[in-house]
Amino acid sequence: MSSLFKKTKARVGVMTVGHEPYWAQFPGLKEELEGYGREFEEMLRKNDVEVVSAGFVDSVDKSFAASTYLKSQDVDFLFCFLSTYVTSSTAATPILNLSVPTVLVALQPRKRLDYRNTTTYMQLVNDNICSLPEIGGVLVRAGKPAAGMIVGTLYDDERAMKELQGWCQVANTRRAFKYAKIGYMGHTYEGMYDMNSDPTAFTASFGSHVQMLEMCDLAKLVNGATPKETADKQDEIKSVFKISDPFIDPVTRPIKQEDLEWSAKVAVGLDKLILEFGLTGLAYYYRGLDNNEYERIGSNMVLGNSLLTGKGVPLAGEADLKTCAAMLIMDRLDAGGSFAELHPCDFVDDIVLVGHDGPHNIKISDGQPVIRGLDLFHGKSGSGIGVEFSIKSGPVTLLSISQTADGKFKMIATEGESIKGEIPQTGNTNTRCKFNYSVAEFVERWCSAGPTHHFALGVGHVSSKIRNVAKVLGIEVEIV
């Protein structure tokens, strides 16, 4: 990723909790448990998060001190490592005071006790789950249930480590919206009722500011691009994309040098727009008229926004703010996230083509993405360059963010497979997607859930992580 567009890491609080009355009874027990807590902290640091440690907490007084410290550090997430049996007051006090999503972690050092040689000391060292129902129950009773729990062993436990990694990705996803500005430029595509969003409702649900932008903000930066900046961006474009000849579709044409130069200039302007306004993402659309400047800019943003999306700054076409959020979620879950919609079905191979013109996440392209000249963008003004590829074959996840009858946001997700095979060579991205039931039944089920017609298409099966993201954001989720 370009050093200019760095993702913010979640500030993850961690505390190891213990039970003070044990220390006088079992010399050495406290020190051993503190050591296991430090090992868990090191595991966290390997998961691309910023770790803020409150240390070893073994009494209510230390719980209050831990609460004060973690609040001062503005943590986004909390991991509570249960080192042995603890009273719920020790663990629940900071959790309730902080009011951030919390994962309770119970990882015992041994896979099982040495039954014929077990001592009470050995049992206490491995008593990690003993207070888990007590603490979990208290949090439910308090109306602030734990976001999740991880149970297993401290060593050689692949399942536990995957769960830990998943929760760190969820923490990073939540952080991506915190203190974030999502740009909104232009207006939604005329007549797409599902695209319309209330920015205040968006801020209330996701915690991000919606930055209103004008095309003149971008035009100023495009026109200010220097010859060197434009030439460097052309070099980047040529290193990433394969320039392809026209196809049988009459709207395709050769890419002219002036096309590349203008697209590169627009891409430079987009980079500067993101940096100048400190944007985490951007939803944009501007119709333009009679080949005016705004039309020429709007119809030539594809290369720049695909490069940015691949660098972790999602751009959503047709001013789809909700799908911009879906793309951001998928990116922070390390699934990519390409701007997509349903294209024609293939009832012979039992797949549906999934794609779109405009912005795509080239990071998850199956091979080198292709660019073609286009005399027109169907349904839109202008001409320019289109991006064409399929995302990597294998497991995929679709994520749509829609709204319910009462105006609340709702996530809708499903899992399928990206299948290798032919796609139309029309300058649009298309992926052959197959699901667990017939393509006709899939389309019926998906559309019946009430999605927007756009969604984010990503690699891997991540619906369980999406469910956890929805939980920590307080948003309804439906898995189709």
Secondary structure, DSSP 8 states (H G I E B T S, - for coil): --TTS-----EEEEEEE--THHHHHSTTHHHHHHHHHHHHHHHHHTTS-EEEEEEEE-SHHHHHHHHHHHHHTT-SEEEEEE-S---HHHHHHHHHHH-S-EEEEEEESSSS--GGG--HHHHHHT-TTTTHHHHHHHHHHTT---SEEEEEESSS-HHHHHHHHHHHHHHHHHHHHTT-EEEEEE---TT-GGG---HHHHHHHH--EEEEE-HHHHHHHHHT--HHHHHHHHHHHHHH-EE----SSTTEE---HHHHHHHHHHHHHHHHHHHHHT-SEEEEE----TT-HHHHHHTT-HHHHHHHHHTT--EEGGG-HHHHHHHHHHHHTTSEEEEEEEEEEETTTTEEEEEESS---GGGBSSS-EEEEES-BTTBS--EEEEE--B-SEEEEEEEEEE-TTS-EEEEEEEEEE-------SSSEEEEEE-SS-HHHHHHHHHHT---SEEEEEES--HHHHHHHHHHHT-EEEE-
